[in-house]
């Protein structure tokens, strides 16, 4: 029986366990094609687009159809819900949908979808101000607030550099500063025996740990640090130590440091992107020493678990969302082998209205993740750049 969007997302974030994919990078090519108009204004702004290697007109058109779906699904207050204008998780869905537009080159001030991104920024700011405690999740966020907090931190950090020269940029700086402080205060502590390694749980006061929440916070902290928001180095070091502690003998990452258990391919895929964001690389990507060995084992684990065409285990979109980021940053021939596979698979999965229903969470979630993956070769979003 098909689960509801809310139940699907709680299931997704509560017990991630899907095979990951292969490994992979992109080289620019020189193809110019007409951009399908999203509006008369957008058509005049962007009459053509330069496509990187491995992106063809069919891929470009699928992306545009997906972005138009997201644009139509945005609510009047600037937010998205898991299934468009209905559902749950407004902070998480708004951040992911807005970053899908930014992955195509739109910003809060420029590009064919600037109005949608700007409205999303306004929603995120108002939601954070309503809390007034550093938590960025909208009060109607539907529980498990650290997910919305982490994704909103990531989104606003991507916007901050573009808005830093105006009053809204200062608002974002203040919100991100408080958000980083809340994340640091919410970090768990595994004790002196484990060098005080720390992860995060579903709520700030949880004092526990869970892998998927941890990777969300770690990537968001890195994004904040990249734009000049002060992040205590020790917070990131403890998070990296947490993931290191969660690495199992087979190279994968387990669900939780406290409960251990077996490796989870989906969390393992997310951990690769987070290690790269924290400056830890496998040997192919330039890493050295024991840390490089750790990441190398993780990459090999992920390459052994799951295929692009296998979407039977429930967390396919989540897994490939992160694994695509990691393999794009990793570079080399593996990316050139992986991207055509994930591209072709996503094109086959797209609905006629341009949407993807991701992991039974909803069409906004699935469409945002799919279009971000497909647009990685553009290299626009700073957190995903090599």
Secondary structure as GFF3:
##gff-version 3
##sequence-region A 1 386
A	DSSP	alpha_helix	5	14	.	.	.	ID=ss1
A	DSSP	beta_strand	31	34	.	.	.	ID=ss2
A	DSSP	alpha_helix	40	45	.	.	.	ID=ss3
A	DSSP	beta_strand	48	51	.	.	.	ID=ss4
A	DSSP	alpha_helix	57	73	.	.	.	ID=ss5
A	DSSP	alpha_helix	90	103	.	.	.	ID=ss6
A	DSSP	alpha_helix	114	131	.	.	.	ID=ss7
A	DSSP	alpha_helix	145	163	.	.	.	ID=ss8
A	DSSP	alpha_helix	167	186	.	.	.	ID=ss9
A	DSSP	three_ten_helix	192	194	.	.	.	ID=ss10
A	DSSP	alpha_helix	211	226	.	.	.	ID=ss11
A	DSSP	alpha_helix	233	246	.	.	.	ID=ss12
A	DSSP	beta_strand	254	256	.	.	.	ID=ss13
A	DSSP	beta_strand	260	263	.	.	.	ID=ss14
A	DSSP	alpha_helix	265	277	.	.	.	ID=ss15
A	DSSP	three_ten_helix	283	285	.	.	.	ID=ss16
A	DSSP	alpha_helix	289	304	.	.	.	ID=ss17
A	DSSP	alpha_helix	316	330	.	.	.	ID=ss18
A	DSSP	alpha_helix	333	349	.	.	.	ID=ss19
A	DSSP	alpha_helix	363	375	.	.	.	ID=ss20
A	DSSP	three_ten_helix	376	378	.	.	.	ID=ss21
A	DSSP	three_ten_helix	382	384	.	.	.	ID=ss22
###
